[in-house]
């Protein structure tokens, strides 16, 4: 089983700043409380092939995650895919649109996919993600505007 969740938010920063912030996944703990730690390989600017490894806490359980950047078009798109062997994995990205007055619209989306027993967890995980999506967007907005 798999399914999509998404949300959009307007950020009071220029699209280039928003792109630079979101392309560096090391910022994820600033807006995602489930991300306990994250590292990036290799050092340097994020590019297609860059890998982010994180430890996250979901439903009281810690898991290791590995995401690879699969698409990057400054300053408009960021795409990633999860390479972890977890019960539920994600693939997603950000679409950015420049708005008047130096603002940016950000569309955040993820497709969750269950594997093995994870297929039973995908429905509840999707419901929780969809319920949290508007707040997630607000946390991203606050983190970028506060950086």
Secondary structure as a PSIPRED ss2 file (coil, helix, strand):
# PSIPRED VFORMAT (PSIPRED V4.0)

   1 X C   1.000  0.000  0.000
   2 X E   0.000  0.000  1.000
   3 X E   0.000  0.000  1.000
   4 X E   0.000  0.000  1.000
   5 X E   0.000  0.000  1.000
   6 X E   0.000  0.000  1.000
   7 X E   0.000  0.000  1.000
   8 X E   0.000  0.000  1.000
   9 X E   0.000  0.000  1.000
  10 X E   0.000  0.000  1.000
  11 X E   0.000  0.000  1.000
  12 X C   1.000  0.000  0.000
  13 X C   1.000  0.000  0.000
  14 X C   1.000  0.000  0.000
  15 X H   0.000  1.000  0.000
  16 X H   0.000  1.000  0.000
  17 X H   0.000  1.000  0.000
  18 X H   0.000  1.000  0.000
  19 X H   0.000  1.000  0.000
  20 X H   0.000  1.000  0.000
  21 X H   0.000  1.000  0.000
  22 X H   0.000  1.000  0.000
  23 X H   0.000  1.000  0.000
  24 X C   1.000  0.000  0.000
  25 X H   0.000  1.000  0.000
  26 X H   0.000  1.000  0.000
  27 X H   0.000  1.000  0.000
  28 X H   0.000  1.000  0.000
  29 X H   0.000  1.000  0.000
  30 X H   0.000  1.000  0.000
  31 X C   1.000  0.000  0.000
  32 X C   1.000  0.000  0.000
  33 X C   1.000  0.000  0.000
  34 X C   1.000  0.000  0.000
  35 X E   0.000  0.000  1.000
  36 X E   0.000  0.000  1.000
  37 X E   0.000  0.000  1.000
  38 X E   0.000  0.000  1.000
  39 X E   0.000  0.000  1.000
  40 X E   0.000  0.000  1.000
  41 X E   0.000  0.000  1.000
  42 X C   1.000  0.000  0.000
  43 X C   1.000  0.000  0.000
  44 X C   1.000  0.000  0.000
  45 X C   1.000  0.000  0.000
  46 X C   1.000  0.000  0.000
  47 X C   1.000  0.000  0.000
  48 X C   1.000  0.000  0.000
  49 X C   1.000  0.000  0.000
  50 X C   1.000  0.000  0.000
  51 X E   0.000  0.000  1.000
  52 X E   0.000  0.000  1.000
  53 X E   0.000  0.000  1.000
  54 X E   0.000  0.000  1.000
  55 X E   0.000  0.000  1.000
  56 X E   0.000  0.000  1.000
  57 X E   0.000  0.000  1.000
  58 X E   0.000  0.000  1.000
  59 X C   1.000  0.000  0.000
  60 X C   1.000  0.000  0.000
  61 X E   0.000  0.000  1.000
  62 X E   0.000  0.000  1.000
  63 X E   0.000  0.000  1.000
  64 X E   0.000  0.000  1.000
  65 X E   0.000  0.000  1.000
  66 X E   0.000  0.000  1.000
  67 X E   0.000  0.000  1.000
  68 X E   0.000  0.000  1.000
  69 X E   0.000  0.000  1.000
  70 X E   0.000  0.000  1.000
  71 X E   0.000  0.000  1.000
  72 X E   0.000  0.000  1.000
  73 X E   0.000  0.000  1.000
  74 X C   1.000  0.000  0.000
  75 X C   1.000  0.000  0.000
  76 X C   1.000  0.000  0.000
  77 X E   0.000  0.000  1.000
  78 X E   0.000  0.000  1.000
  79 X E   0.000  0.000  1.000
  80 X E   0.000  0.000  1.000
  81 X E   0.000  0.000  1.000
  82 X E   0.000  0.000  1.000
  83 X C   1.000  0.000  0.000
  84 X C   1.000  0.000  0.000
  85 X C   1.000  0.000  0.000
  86 X C   1.000  0.000  0.000
  87 X C   1.000  0.000  0.000
  88 X E   0.000  0.000  1.000
  89 X E   0.000  0.000  1.000
  90 X E   0.000  0.000  1.000
  91 X E   0.000  0.000  1.000
  92 X E   0.000  0.000  1.000
  93 X E   0.000  0.000  1.000
  94 X E   0.000  0.000  1.000
  95 X E   0.000  0.000  1.000
  96 X E   0.000  0.000  1.000
  97 X E   0.000  0.000  1.000
  98 X E   0.000  0.000  1.000
  99 X E   0.000  0.000  1.000
 100 X H   0.000  1.000  0.000
 101 X H   0.000  1.000  0.000
 102 X H   0.000  1.000  0.000
 103 X E   0.000  0.000  1.000
 104 X E   0.000  0.000  1.000
 105 X E   0.000  0.000  1.000
 106 X E   0.000  0.000  1.000
 107 X E   0.000  0.000  1.000
 108 X E   0.000  0.000  1.000
 109 X E   0.000  0.000  1.000
 110 X E   0.000  0.000  1.000
 111 X E   0.000  0.000  1.000
 112 X E   0.000  0.000  1.000
 113 X E   0.000  0.000  1.000
 114 X E   0.000  0.000  1.000
 115 X C   1.000  0.000  0.000
 116 X C   1.000  0.000  0.000
 117 X C   1.000  0.000  0.000
 118 X H   0.000  1.000  0.000
 119 X H   0.000  1.000  0.000
 120 X H   0.000  1.000  0.000
 121 X H   0.000  1.000  0.000
 122 X H   0.000  1.000  0.000
 123 X H   0.000  1.000  0.000
 124 X H   0.000  1.000  0.000
 125 X H   0.000  1.000  0.000
 126 X H   0.000  1.000  0.000
 127 X H   0.000  1.000  0.000
 128 X H   0.000  1.000  0.000
 129 X H   0.000  1.000  0.000
 130 X H   0.000  1.000  0.000
 131 X H   0.000  1.000  0.000
 132 X H   0.000  1.000  0.000
 133 X H   0.000  1.000  0.000
 134 X H   0.000  1.000  0.000
 135 X H   0.000  1.000  0.000
 136 X H   0.000  1.000  0.000
 137 X H   0.000  1.000  0.000
 138 X H   0.000  1.000  0.000
 139 X H   0.000  1.000  0.000
 140 X H   0.000  1.000  0.000
 141 X H   0.000  1.000  0.000
 142 X H   0.000  1.000  0.000
 143 X H   0.000  1.000  0.000
 144 X H   0.000  1.000  0.000
 145 X H   0.000  1.000  0.000
 146 X H   0.000  1.000  0.000
 147 X C   1.000  0.000  0.000
